[in-house]
């Protein structure tokens, strides 16, 4: 994980997008999750199978998929 931009998004480096069974998936650090195209950060350019780059997603989404620890209040 690269970090948080202060607006509720977190960034992951070197993510790989691929398709399987008509779904776009993203692989990062040995984890595979569905690519959340509808909620990506506007600066995130991952969108098609074969893309590699930075994944910007909402912190809550990343926490729910256990990509990062849940924030404590």
N, C-alpha and C positions, 0 to 999 in steps of 0.2 A: 504494500500500500504506500502510496506517495504522500498522502496527507489530506487535510480538509481545507476547503477554501473559505470557511467562515459562513457559508450560506446553506449549510446542511448537506453539502455534497462531499463525498470522499472520492479519491482518485486512485486507480490501480494501474501500474505500469506493465507494459509488455503482455497485454491480453490478446488472445487469439480467438477470432470468430470463425465458427464453422456451422454447417447445417447437418441436421440428422432428422430423418422422418418429418421433413417439411417444417422444422423448427430451427431458428437461429439460436446457437448456444455460444457461450464465451468460456474459455479456459484461462485460468489464472492460478498460479502457484499450486498446481495439482488439483484444483477444484474446477468443476464444470457446473454452470448454472445457465438457465435460460437468459438470453440477452434481452434486457428490458427496454426495447427501443423507444417506447412511449414516454419513459421517464428519464432518459439520459440527459445529462447536462448539455446545454446548448452548444458548448465548445467541443463535445465529444463527437468524433467523426466515425466511430465504429458503426457500421450499418449493413455490411454484406459479408457473406462467407469469404474467407481468405484475408479479411482485414486484420491488421495487427497494430496495436497502439495503446493509448491511454483510455481507460474506462472511467467515466465520471458518473456516479450514481448517488441517489439520496442515501444519507447515512442510515436511515431507518431500514431501507431495502437491504443494505449490506449487513446490518445487524440481524435481520430476520433470516438471512441465508448463512449466518455464522461466518461471514467473511472477515468481520471485525468483532471485537468484544462489544457487548451491549453497554451503552452509557449508563452510569449510575447517577441517581439524583440525590 
